[in-house]
Amino acid sequence: MSDAATELTPFLKELVRQVRAQDTYDFFQGRPETDLLAPFILDKAKAKEIPIIGDPDPRVLARLNQFYAAVSLTIEQKCGIMASPVLQLSHEGFGRIVLICGRLVVVSKTLRDVHRFGFPSLEKLNAEGERLVAEALGLIEIFKPAAEL
């Protein structure tokens, strides 16, 4: 998948929906999907320019929430069980995200350097989202009774 790809995966389509849902002033109306996904792309050179001292930028936190909301909703679309994200983050940009289905934790990830949240390419963004969804669906399949509680 190249950055100019017009066909997006189900995960990336959900991520675009999350970005558009947060657009209360229609700033993104009519913009191409690749433009909406561009802030999630952060190469190594750009990442080094971002200081990790101080509170994370609210726009970065919004992208973090949009990413994990897209993972949650993609899980729900594929298996029919609601996944709820729970984010605990310190003001220094360290914390944990968990996604819960019923009583089952399907994703548990430690977050570090949230100031620099991003992916080197659209392909890596999609790969990470799809990986998290696939792992969660695997756990739901194994422990379905706990996920349905």
VMD Tcl script that builds the backbone (N, CA, C; Angstrom):
set m [mol new atoms 447]
animate dup $m
set s [atomselect $m all]
$s set {name element resname resid chain x y z} {
  {N N MET 1 A 0.859 -1.180 0.000}
  {CA C MET 1 A 0.000 0.000 0.000}
  {C C MET 1 A 0.893 1.226 0.000}
  {N N SER 2 A 0.747 2.047 -0.985}
  {CA C SER 2 A 1.525 3.280 -1.033}
  {C C SER 2 A 0.721 4.418 -0.416}
  {N N ASP 3 A 1.402 5.508 -0.117}
  {CA C ASP 3 A 0.720 6.651 0.480}
  {C C ASP 3 A -0.349 7.219 -0.437}
  {N N ALA 4 A -0.226 6.987 -1.720}
  {CA C ALA 4 A -1.198 7.501 -2.671}
  {C C ALA 4 A -2.328 6.511 -2.942}
  {N N ALA 5 A -2.351 5.411 -2.203}
  {CA C ALA 5 A -3.375 4.388 -2.436}
  {C C ALA 5 A -4.753 4.971 -2.180}
  {N N THR 6 A -5.677 4.674 -3.082}
  {CA C THR 6 A -7.032 5.190 -2.918}
  {C C THR 6 A -7.885 4.215 -2.125}
  {N N GLU 7 A -7.550 2.948 -2.147}
  {CA C GLU 7 A -8.333 1.943 -1.430}
  {C C GLU 7 A -7.724 1.733 -0.045}
  {N N LEU 8 A -8.477 2.077 0.969}
  {CA C LEU 8 A -7.999 1.934 2.336}
  {C C LEU 8 A -8.516 0.637 2.933}
  {N N THR 9 A -7.766 0.092 3.867}
  {CA C THR 9 A -8.185 -1.118 4.582}
  {C C THR 9 A -9.326 -0.758 5.534}
  {N N PRO 10 A -10.050 -1.770 6.022}
  {CA C PRO 10 A -11.126 -1.476 6.992}
  {C C PRO 10 A -10.633 -0.704 8.224}
  {N N PHE 11 A -9.438 -1.032 8.707}
  {CA C PHE 11 A -8.912 -0.308 9.861}
  {C C PHE 11 A -8.674 1.163 9.527}
  {N N LEU 12 A -8.032 1.432 8.402}
  {CA C LEU 12 A -7.751 2.823 8.040}
  {C C LEU 12 A -9.033 3.593 7.753}
  {N N LYS 13 A -10.035 2.936 7.179}
  {CA C LYS 13 A -11.329 3.597 6.967}
  {C C LYS 13 A -11.952 3.989 8.302}
  {N N GLU 14 A -11.836 3.106 9.297}
  {CA C GLU 14 A -12.374 3.428 10.622}
  {C C GLU 14 A -11.586 4.555 11.263}
  {N N LEU 15 A -10.291 4.583 11.065}
  {CA C LEU 15 A -9.480 5.666 11.606}
  {C C LEU 15 A -9.878 6.998 10.971}
  {N N VAL 16 A -10.132 7.000 9.680}
  {CA C VAL 16 A -10.603 8.217 9.002}
  {C C VAL 16 A -11.950 8.644 9.584}
  {N N ARG 17 A -12.839 7.686 9.849}
  {CA C ARG 17 A -14.135 8.023 10.465}
  {C C ARG 17 A -13.940 8.653 11.843}
  {N N GLN 18 A -12.977 8.158 12.610}
  {CA C GLN 18 A -12.702 8.723 13.928}
  {C C GLN 18 A -12.197 10.161 13.809}
  {N N VAL 19 A -11.337 10.413 12.841}
  {CA C VAL 19 A -10.822 11.773 12.644}
  {C C VAL 19 A -11.963 12.699 12.244}
  {N N ARG 20 A -12.802 12.255 11.325}
  {CA C ARG 20 A -13.932 13.082 10.888}
  {C C ARG 20 A -14.935 13.303 12.028}
  {N N ALA 21 A -15.112 12.321 12.892}
  {CA C ALA 21 A -16.053 12.451 14.006}
  {C C ALA 21 A -15.616 13.525 14.996}
  {N N GLN 22 A -14.316 13.744 15.109}
  {CA C GLN 22 A -13.796 14.759 16.029}
  {C C GLN 22 A -13.776 16.155 15.409}
  {N N ASP 23 A -14.139 16.250 14.143}
  {CA C ASP 23 A -14.073 17.509 13.404}
  {C C ASP 23 A -15.383 18.283 13.579}
  {N N THR 24 A -15.522 18.965 14.698}
  {CA C THR 24 A -16.773 19.657 15.012}
  {C C THR 24 A -16.999 20.917 14.173}
  {N N TYR 25 A -15.957 21.455 13.562}
  {CA C TYR 25 A -16.100 22.670 12.768}
  {C C TYR 25 A -16.021 22.428 11.264}
  {N N ASP 26 A -16.104 21.172 10.831}
  {CA C ASP 26 A -16.041 20.785 9.415}
  {C C ASP 26 A -14.765 21.258 8.728}
  {N N PHE 27 A -13.694 21.326 9.476}
  {CA C PHE 27 A -12.404 21.716 8.919}
  {C C PHE 27 A -11.920 20.706 7.883}
  {N N PHE 28 A -12.220 19.414 8.110}
  {CA C PHE 28 A -11.736 18.350 7.239}
  {C C PHE 28 A -12.730 17.975 6.144}
  {N N GLN 29 A -13.856 18.670 6.083}
  {CA C GLN 29 A -14.877 18.323 5.101}
  {C C GLN 29 A -14.317 18.462 3.685}
  {N N GLY 30 A -14.483 17.420 2.897}
  {CA C GLY 30 A -14.025 17.423 1.521}
  {C C GLY 30 A -12.552 17.104 1.328}
  {N N ARG 31 A -11.814 16.957 2.404}
  {CA C ARG 31 A -10.386 16.629 2.278}
  {C C ARG 31 A -10.204 15.142 1.996}
  {N N PRO 32 A -9.192 14.782 1.229}
  {CA C PRO 32 A -8.940 13.362 0.950}
  {C C PRO 32 A -8.538 12.606 2.218}
  {N N GLU 33 A -8.834 11.316 2.220}
  {CA C GLU 33 A -8.529 10.491 3.389}
  {C C GLU 33 A -7.046 10.487 3.724}
  {N N THR 34 A -6.206 10.488 2.704}
  {CA C THR 34 A -4.760 10.480 2.967}
  {C C THR 34 A -4.312 11.742 3.701}
  {N N ASP 35 A -4.985 12.867 3.453}
  {CA C ASP 35 A -4.672 14.096 4.189}
  {C C ASP 35 A -5.047 13.959 5.664}
  {N N LEU 36 A -6.137 13.246 5.938}
  {CA C LEU 36 A -6.578 13.061 7.316}
  {C C LEU 36 A -5.658 12.105 8.078}
  {N N LEU 37 A -5.027 11.187 7.356}
  {CA C LEU 37 A -4.122 10.226 7.986}
  {C C LEU 37 A -2.690 10.771 8.101}
  {N N ALA 38 A -2.383 11.829 7.383}
  {CA C ALA 38 A -1.017 12.378 7.365}
  {C C ALA 38 A -0.472 12.731 8.750}
  {N N PRO 39 A -1.271 13.286 9.684}
  {CA C PRO 39 A -0.695 13.604 11.003}
  {C C PRO 39 A -0.240 12.364 11.792}
  {N N PHE 40 A -0.695 11.175 11.411}
  {CA C PHE 40 A -0.277 9.948 12.087}
  {C C PHE 40 A 1.097 9.485 11.601}
  {N N ILE 41 A 1.585 10.069 10.514}
  {CA C ILE 41 A 2.875 9.678 9.947}
  {C C ILE 41 A 3.957 10.592 10.510}
  {N N LEU 42 A 4.957 9.974 11.120}
  {CA C LEU 42 A 6.030 10.719 11.786}
  {C C LEU 42 A 7.338 9.988 11.532}
  {N N ASP 43 A 8.161 10.531 10.659}
  {CA C ASP 43 A 9.433 9.861 10.376}
  {C C ASP 43 A 10.438 10.166 11.488}
  {N N LYS 44 A 11.572 9.489 11.448}
  {CA C LYS 44 A 12.564 9.621 12.522}
  {C C LYS 44 A 13.091 11.048 12.660}
  {N N ALA 45 A 13.277 11.726 11.559}
  {CA C ALA 45 A 13.795 13.100 11.615}
  {C C ALA 45 A 12.810 14.025 12.320}
  {N N LYS 46 A 11.522 13.905 11.979}
  {CA C LYS 46 A 10.506 14.732 12.635}
  {C C LYS 46 A 10.389 14.379 14.115}
  {N N ALA 47 A 10.493 13.085 14.416}
  {CA C ALA 47 A 10.370 12.640 15.805}
  {C C ALA 47 A 11.473 13.219 16.675}
  {N N LYS 48 A 12.683 13.295 16.143}
  {CA C LYS 48 A 13.804 13.839 16.913}
  {C C LYS 48 A 13.622 15.320 17.224}
  {N N GLU 49 A 12.876 16.027 16.385}
  {CA C GLU 49 A 12.643 17.457 16.595}
  {C C GLU 49 A 11.640 17.724 17.719}
  {N N ILE 50 A 10.851 16.725 18.086}
  {CA C ILE 50 A 9.804 16.922 19.095}
  {C C ILE 50 A 10.398 16.727 20.487}
  {N N PRO 51 A 10.337 17.742 21.327}
  {CA C PRO 51 A 10.858 17.584 22.694}
  {C C PRO 51 A 9.934 16.686 23.519}
  {N N ILE 52 A 10.527 15.910 24.420}
  {CA C ILE 52 A 9.713 15.038 25.266}
  {C C ILE 52 A 9.587 15.597 26.681}
  {N N ILE 53 A 9.909 16.859 26.828}
  {CA C ILE 53 A 9.775 17.529 28.117}
  {C C ILE 53 A 8.453 18.296 28.109}
  {N N GLY 54 A 7.730 18.212 29.174}
  {CA C GLY 54 A 6.451 18.905 29.264}
  {C C GLY 54 A 5.289 18.009 28.885}
  {N N ASP 55 A 4.105 18.576 28.954}
  {CA C ASP 55 A 2.900 17.818 28.645}
  {C C ASP 55 A 2.816 17.514 27.154}
  {N N PRO 56 A 2.282 16.336 26.807}
  {CA C PRO 56 A 2.082 16.042 25.386}
  {C C PRO 56 A 1.091 17.027 24.765}
  {N N ASP 57 A 1.300 17.330 23.518}
  {CA C ASP 57 A 0.427 18.229 22.765}
  {C C ASP 57 A -0.990 17.647 22.715}
  {N N PRO 58 A -2.028 18.447 22.919}
  {CA C PRO 58 A -3.406 17.943 22.854}
  {C C PRO 58 A -3.753 17.292 21.511}
  {N N ARG 59 A -3.136 17.759 20.434}
  {CA C ARG 59 A -3.389 17.141 19.125}
  {C C ARG 59 A -2.821 15.728 19.067}
  {N N VAL 60 A -1.690 15.510 19.716}
  {CA C VAL 60 A -1.097 14.169 19.770}
  {C C VAL 60 A -1.994 13.251 20.602}
  {N N LEU 61 A -2.493 13.771 21.710}
  {CA C LEU 61 A -3.399 12.970 22.553}
  {C C LEU 61 A -4.676 12.630 21.796}
  {N N ALA 62 A -5.171 13.558 21.002}
  {CA C ALA 62 A -6.366 13.291 20.191}
  {C C ALA 62 A -6.083 12.176 19.193}
  {N N ARG 63 A -4.921 12.219 18.553}
  {CA C ARG 63 A -4.560 11.156 17.598}
  {C C ARG 63 A -4.413 9.815 18.292}
  {N N LEU 64 A -3.827 9.810 19.478}
  {CA C LEU 64 A -3.691 8.573 20.256}
  {C C LEU 64 A -5.071 7.988 20.548}
  {N N ASN 65 A -5.984 8.828 21.007}
  {CA C ASN 65 A -7.344 8.367 21.283}
  {C C ASN 65 A -8.055 7.894 20.020}
  {N N GLN 66 A -7.862 8.591 18.917}
  {CA C GLN 66 A -8.493 8.194 17.654}
  {C C GLN 66 A -7.966 6.846 17.181}
  {N N PHE 67 A -6.675 6.625 17.318}
  {CA C PHE 67 A -6.083 5.357 16.893}
  {C C PHE 67 A -6.686 4.188 17.661}
  {N N TYR 68 A -6.717 4.297 18.996}
  {CA C TYR 68 A -7.227 3.178 19.794}
  {C C TYR 68 A -8.750 3.060 19.714}
  {N N ALA 69 A -9.446 4.147 19.463}
  {CA C ALA 69 A -10.888 4.063 19.207}
  {C C ALA 69 A -11.138 3.319 17.905}
  {N N ALA 70 A -10.303 3.555 16.905}
  {CA C ALA 70 A -10.436 2.841 15.628}
  {C C ALA 70 A -10.156 1.353 15.809}
  {N N VAL 71 A -9.157 1.022 16.626}
  {CA C VAL 71 A -8.890 -0.392 16.926}
  {C C VAL 71 A -10.116 -1.004 17.596}
  {N N SER 72 A -10.670 -0.316 18.595}
  {CA C SER 72 A -11.839 -0.819 19.324}
  {C C SER 72 A -13.031 -1.048 18.406}
  {N N LEU 73 A -13.318 -0.081 17.570}
  {CA C LEU 73 A -14.486 -0.195 16.699}
  {C C LEU 73 A -14.280 -1.224 15.591}
  {N N THR 74 A -13.058 -1.401 15.136}
  {CA C THR 74 A -12.784 -2.448 14.145}
  {C C THR 74 A -12.988 -3.822 14.769}
  {N N ILE 75 A -12.568 -3.990 16.016}
  {CA C ILE 75 A -12.815 -5.245 16.733}
  {C C ILE 75 A -14.314 -5.496 16.813}
  {N N GLU 76 A -15.055 -4.483 17.216}
  {CA C GLU 76 A -16.503 -4.622 17.353}
  {C C GLU 76 A -17.167 -4.967 16.017}
  {N N GLN 77 A -16.730 -4.344 14.943}
  {CA C GLN 77 A -17.300 -4.625 13.620}
  {C C GLN 77 A -17.039 -6.059 13.190}
  {N N LYS 78 A -15.884 -6.600 13.567}
  {CA C LYS 78 A -15.514 -7.944 13.109}
  {C C LYS 78 A -16.097 -9.061 13.957}
  {N N CYS 79 A -16.373 -8.794 15.240}
  {CA C CYS 79 A -16.863 -9.895 16.079}
  {C C CYS 79 A -18.197 -9.602 16.759}
  {N N GLY 80 A -18.661 -8.373 16.703}
  {CA C GLY 80 A -19.947 -8.046 17.301}
  {C C GLY 80 A -19.922 -7.825 18.798}
  {N N ILE 81 A -18.747 -7.820 19.401}
  {CA C ILE 81 A -18.616 -7.593 20.845}
  {C C ILE 81 A -17.957 -6.232 21.048}
  {N N MET 82 A -18.585 -5.398 21.869}
  {CA C MET 82 A -18.082 -4.047 22.079}
  {C C MET 82 A -16.742 -4.070 22.815}
  {N N ALA 83 A -15.802 -3.303 22.313}
  {CA C ALA 83 A -14.487 -3.149 22.944}
  {C C ALA 83 A -14.380 -1.720 23.459}
  {N N SER 84 A -13.999 -1.586 24.705}
  {CA C SER 84 A -13.890 -0.261 25.326}
  {C C SER 84 A -12.437 0.064 25.629}
  {N N PRO 85 A -11.935 1.194 25.121}
  {CA C PRO 85 A -10.565 1.587 25.453}
  {C C PRO 85 A -10.510 2.304 26.801}
  {N N VAL 86 A -9.477 1.990 27.574}
  {CA C VAL 86 A -9.236 2.661 28.847}
  {C C VAL 86 A -7.783 3.141 28.811}
  {N N LEU 87 A -7.612 4.453 28.900}
  {CA C LEU 87 A -6.289 5.059 28.792}
  {C C LEU 87 A -5.920 5.714 30.115}
  {N N GLN 88 A -4.759 5.358 30.627}
  {CA C GLN 88 A -4.208 5.997 31.820}
  {C C GLN 88 A -2.870 6.578 31.404}
  {N N LEU 89 A -2.747 7.906 31.485}
  {CA C LEU 89 A -1.557 8.562 30.969}
  {C C LEU 89 A -1.107 9.641 31.952}
  {N N SER 90 A 0.177 9.658 32.228}
  {CA C SER 90 A 0.716 10.718 33.084}
  {C C SER 90 A 0.959 11.964 32.245}
  {N N HIS 91 A 1.160 13.083 32.919}
  {CA C HIS 91 A 1.427 14.326 32.212}
  {C C HIS 91 A 2.774 14.300 31.498}
  {N N GLU 92 A 3.597 13.294 31.797}
  {CA C GLU 92 A 4.914 13.180 31.168}
  {C C GLU 92 A 4.886 12.336 29.895}
  {N N GLY 93 A 3.708 11.786 29.555}
  {CA C GLY 93 A 3.601 11.012 28.321}
  {C C GLY 93 A 3.851 9.529 28.470}
  {N N PHE 94 A 3.730 9.018 29.695}
  {CA C PHE 94 A 3.895 7.588 29.944}
  {C C PHE 94 A 2.601 7.036 30.508}
  {N N GLY 95 A 2.270 5.797 30.181}
  {CA C GLY 95 A 1.047 5.220 30.719}
  {C C GLY 95 A 0.734 3.876 30.117}
  {N N ARG 96 A -0.561 3.573 30.079}
  {CA C ARG 96 A -1.026 2.273 29.599}
  {C C ARG 96 A -2.372 2.435 28.931}
  {N N ILE 97 A -2.570 1.655 27.880}
  {CA C ILE 97 A -3.871 1.563 27.226}
  {C C ILE 97 A -4.308 0.110 27.317}
  {N N VAL 98 A -5.556 -0.100 27.691}
  {CA C VAL 98 A -6.144 -1.434 27.646}
  {C C VAL 98 A -7.460 -1.339 26.890}
  {N N LEU 99 A -7.762 -2.399 26.157}
  {CA C LEU 99 A -9.055 -2.526 25.494}
  {C C LEU 99 A -9.744 -3.710 26.128}
  {N N ILE 100 A -10.972 -3.479 26.560}
  {CA C ILE 100 A -11.707 -4.486 27.313}
  {C C ILE 100 A -12.966 -4.879 26.562}
  {N N CYS 101 A -13.162 -6.189 26.420}
  {CA C CYS 101 A -14.408 -6.743 25.876}
  {C C CYS 101 A -15.039 -7.538 27.006}
  {N N GLY 102 A -16.171 -7.076 27.507}
  {CA C GLY 102 A -16.789 -7.754 28.653}
  {C C GLY 102 A -15.845 -7.707 29.838}
  {N N ARG 103 A -15.396 -8.883 30.254}
  {CA C ARG 103 A -14.419 -8.964 31.346}
  {C C ARG 103 A -13.051 -9.403 30.854}
  {N N LEU 104 A -12.860 -9.372 29.563}
  {CA C LEU 104 A -11.616 -9.827 28.960}
  {C C LEU 104 A -10.794 -8.642 28.467}
  {N N VAL 105 A -9.541 -8.586 28.870}
  {CA C VAL 105 A -8.620 -7.573 28.362}
  {C C VAL 105 A -8.031 -8.134 27.071}
  {N N VAL 106 A -8.348 -7.478 25.952}
  {CA C VAL 106 A -7.903 -7.984 24.653}
  {C C VAL 106 A -6.668 -7.262 24.126}
  {N N VAL 107 A -6.397 -6.075 24.635}
  {CA C VAL 107 A -5.177 -5.339 24.303}
  {C C VAL 107 A -4.677 -4.700 25.589}
  {N N SER 108 A -3.392 -4.848 25.841}
  {CA C SER 108 A -2.752 -4.186 26.971}
  {C C SER 108 A -1.385 -3.727 26.492}
  {N N LYS 109 A -1.204 -2.418 26.470}
  {CA C LYS 109 A 0.031 -1.887 25.908}
  {C C LYS 109 A 0.560 -0.759 26.772}
  {N N THR 110 A 1.838 -0.810 27.067}
  {CA C THR 110 A 2.509 0.274 27.771}
  {C C THR 110 A 2.836 1.366 26.771}
  {N N LEU 111 A 2.563 2.604 27.155}
  {CA C LEU 111 A 2.835 3.753 26.287}
  {C C LEU 111 A 4.028 4.525 26.833}
  {N N ARG 112 A 4.958 4.812 25.942}
  {CA C ARG 112 A 6.132 5.604 26.299}
  {C C ARG 112 A 6.296 6.709 25.265}
  {N N ASP 113 A 6.829 7.822 25.681}
  {CA C ASP 113 A 7.093 8.934 24.752}
  {C C ASP 113 A 5.890 9.250 23.872}
  {N N VAL 114 A 4.744 9.440 24.498}
  {CA C VAL 114 A 3.526 9.747 23.751}
  {C C VAL 114 A 3.695 11.028 22.947}
  {N N HIS 115 A 4.603 11.879 23.369}
  {CA C HIS 115 A 4.890 13.118 22.636}
  {C C HIS 115 A 5.200 12.822 21.172}
  {N N ARG 116 A 5.783 11.647 20.935}
  {CA C ARG 116 A 6.233 11.257 19.596}
  {C C ARG 116 A 5.358 10.150 19.000}
  {N N PHE 117 A 4.079 10.123 19.373}
  {CA C PHE 117 A 3.187 9.092 18.844}
  {C C PHE 117 A 3.000 9.277 17.344}
  {N N GLY 118 A 3.316 8.246 16.613}
  {CA C GLY 118 A 3.174 8.276 15.162}
  {C C GLY 118 A 3.828 7.052 14.563}
  {N N PHE 119 A 3.743 6.933 13.258}
  {CA C PHE 119 A 4.255 5.774 12.549}
  {C C PHE 119 A 5.080 6.254 11.364}
  {N N PRO 120 A 6.119 5.499 10.994}
  {CA C PRO 120 A 6.989 5.946 9.905}
  {C C PRO 120 A 6.311 6.014 8.535}
  {N N SER 121 A 5.241 5.244 8.355}
  {CA C SER 121 A 4.559 5.234 7.063}
  {C C SER 121 A 3.107 4.811 7.249}
  {N N LEU 122 A 2.326 5.019 6.221}
  {CA C LEU 122 A 0.931 4.591 6.229}
  {C C LEU 122 A 0.838 3.072 6.370}
  {N N GLU 123 A 1.779 2.375 5.743}
  {CA C GLU 123 A 1.802 0.915 5.825}
  {C C GLU 123 A 2.021 0.452 7.262}
  {N N LYS 124 A 2.943 1.122 7.974}
  {CA C LYS 124 A 3.221 0.746 9.371}
  {C C LYS 124 A 2.041 1.087 10.275}
  {N N LEU 125 A 1.392 2.202 10.018}
  {CA C LEU 125 A 0.183 2.581 10.757}
  {C C LEU 125 A -0.873 1.497 10.600}
  {N N ASN 126 A -1.122 1.095 9.359}
  {CA C ASN 126 A -2.110 0.059 9.102}
  {C C ASN 126 A -1.691 -1.273 9.718}
  {N N ALA 127 A -0.427 -1.625 9.583}
  {CA C ALA 127 A 0.059 -2.899 10.110}
  {C C ALA 127 A -0.129 -2.987 11.621}
  {N N GLU 128 A 0.173 -1.906 12.334}
  {CA C GLU 128 A 0.012 -1.921 13.798}
  {C C GLU 128 A -1.459 -2.017 14.191}
  {N N GLY 129 A -2.307 -1.267 13.517}
  {CA C GLY 129 A -3.734 -1.348 13.807}
  {C C GLY 129 A -4.290 -2.734 13.524}
  {N N GLU 130 A -3.946 -3.288 12.375}
  {CA C GLU 130 A -4.425 -4.631 12.006}
  {C C GLU 130 A -3.870 -5.693 12.952}
  {N N ARG 131 A -2.620 -5.533 13.390}
  {CA C ARG 131 A -2.022 -6.495 14.330}
  {C C ARG 131 A -2.768 -6.496 15.655}
  {N N LEU 132 A -3.050 -5.307 16.177}
  {CA C LEU 132 A -3.786 -5.214 17.442}
  {C C LEU 132 A -5.180 -5.823 17.313}
  {N N VAL 133 A -5.842 -5.563 16.194}
  {CA C VAL 133 A -7.181 -6.120 15.961}
  {C C VAL 133 A -7.108 -7.643 15.876}
  {N N ALA 134 A -6.146 -8.174 15.128}
  {CA C ALA 134 A -6.021 -9.628 14.961}
  {C C ALA 134 A -5.723 -10.317 16.284}
  {N N GLU 135 A -4.826 -9.736 17.081}
  {CA C GLU 135 A -4.517 -10.333 18.387}
  {C C GLU 135 A -5.740 -10.317 19.296}
  {N N ALA 136 A -6.473 -9.226 19.273}
  {CA C ALA 136 A -7.677 -9.124 20.104}
  {C C ALA 136 A -8.720 -10.145 19.665}
  {N N LEU 137 A -8.915 -10.292 18.366}
  {CA C LEU 137 A -9.891 -11.266 17.868}
  {C C LEU 137 A -9.483 -12.688 18.227}
  {N N GLY 138 A -8.185 -12.965 18.216}
  {CA C GLY 138 A -7.700 -14.278 18.637}
  {C C GLY 138 A -8.020 -14.561 20.094}
  {N N LEU 139 A -7.815 -13.573 20.963}
  {CA C LEU 139 A -8.142 -13.739 22.385}
  {C C LEU 139 A -9.645 -13.897 22.590}
  {N N ILE 140 A -10.430 -13.136 21.843}
  {CA C ILE 140 A -11.884 -13.240 21.964}
  {C C ILE 140 A -12.356 -14.623 21.549}
  {N N GLU 141 A -11.753 -15.172 20.512}
  {CA C GLU 141 A -12.120 -16.507 20.065}
  {C C GLU 141 A -11.813 -17.563 21.126}
  {N N ILE 142 A -10.680 -17.423 21.782}
  {CA C ILE 142 A -10.273 -18.393 22.813}
  {C C ILE 142 A -11.123 -18.241 24.079}
  {N N PHE 143 A -11.368 -16.997 24.490}
  {CA C PHE 143 A -12.056 -16.730 25.760}
  {C C PHE 143 A -13.402 -16.051 25.526}
  {N N LYS 144 A -14.172 -16.528 24.574}
  {CA C LYS 144 A -15.427 -15.882 24.187}
  {C C LYS 144 A -16.413 -15.704 25.355}
  {N N PRO 145 A -16.575 -16.702 26.250}
  {CA C PRO 145 A -17.510 -16.489 27.381}
  {C C PRO 145 A -17.147 -15.269 28.232}
  {N N ALA 146 A -15.855 -15.053 28.470}
  {CA C ALA 146 A -15.439 -13.881 29.272}
  {C C ALA 146 A -15.681 -12.592 28.502}
  {N N ALA 147 A -15.478 -12.620 27.199}
  {CA C ALA 147 A -15.681 -11.422 26.391}
  {C C ALA 147 A -17.149 -11.044 26.289}
  {N N GLU 148 A -18.033 -12.018 26.399}
  {CA C GLU 148 A -19.471 -11.745 26.272}
  {C C GLU 148 A -20.133 -11.362 27.599}
  {N N LEU 149 A -19.402 -11.399 28.697}
  {CA C LEU 149 A -19.992 -11.028 29.994}
  {C C LEU 149 A -20.243 -9.544 30.090}
}
mol reanalyze $m
mol bondsrecalc $m
mol representation Tube
mol addrep $m
